[in-house]
Amino acid sequence: MKVETGLFLILGIFFLPVFIVYGIMTDWNEWVGIIALALAMGLALMIGFYLYTTAKRVGQRPEDRVDGEIHENAGVVGRFSPWSWWPLVLGLSAAIGFLGIAVGFWITYIGVGLVIIALIGWVYEYSRGDHAH
């Protein structure tokens, strides 16, 4: 995580002078850009700090070592639902919600309702039915 940590910390430090120069050039009157640059700086520094503390706790990965081998990263990455339809339902529900913002706000309420149903279905997918644990 050495490279990732350095990348995000340098990026966060880079945004500080950009934030200050942008604020001075706009006479601190253009709030959208100022806030966006401040948030970008904060986000990059937060991710860099998280990666730094995680690297201290976990230690070096095979990618960080010169003598690291590919097979050292082999193993279970996570558990995924290969036949799950809920991510598709959630994506379509979110699309309906955002469509409501553009077309008519009443459609957003339908999208929010569908998003809640899709989230509940996805979270409790392995709590009921054929794949219950």
Rosetta blueprint (number, residue, H / E / L):
1 M L
2 K H
3 V H
4 E H
5 T H
6 G H
7 L H
8 F H
9 L H
10 I H
11 L H
12 G H
13 I H
14 F H
15 F H
16 L H
17 P H
18 V H
19 F H
20 I H
21 V H
22 Y H
23 G H
24 I H
25 M H
26 T L
27 D L
28 W L
29 N L
30 E L
31 W H
32 V H
33 G H
34 I H
35 I H
36 A H
37 L H
38 A H
39 L H
40 A H
41 M H
42 G H
43 L H
44 A H
45 L H
46 M H
47 I H
48 G H
49 F H
50 Y H
51 L H
52 Y H
53 T H
54 T H
55 A H
56 K H
57 R H
58 V H
59 G L
60 Q L
61 R L
62 P H
63 E H
64 D H
65 R L
66 V L
67 D L
68 G L
69 E L
70 I H
71 H H
72 E H
73 N H
74 A L
75 G L
76 V L
77 V L
78 G L
79 R L
80 F L
81 S L
82 P L
83 W L
84 S L
85 W L
86 W H
87 P H
88 L H
89 V H
90 L H
91 G H
92 L H
93 S H
94 A H
95 A H
96 I H
97 G H
98 F H
99 L H
100 G H
101 I H
102 A H
103 V L
104 G L
105 F H
106 W H
107 I H
108 T H
109 Y H
110 I H
111 G H
112 V H
113 G H
114 L H
115 V H
116 I H
117 I H
118 A H
119 L H
120 I H
121 G H
122 W H
123 V H
124 Y L
125 E H
126 Y H
127 S H
128 R L
129 G H
130 D H
131 H H
132 A L
133 H L
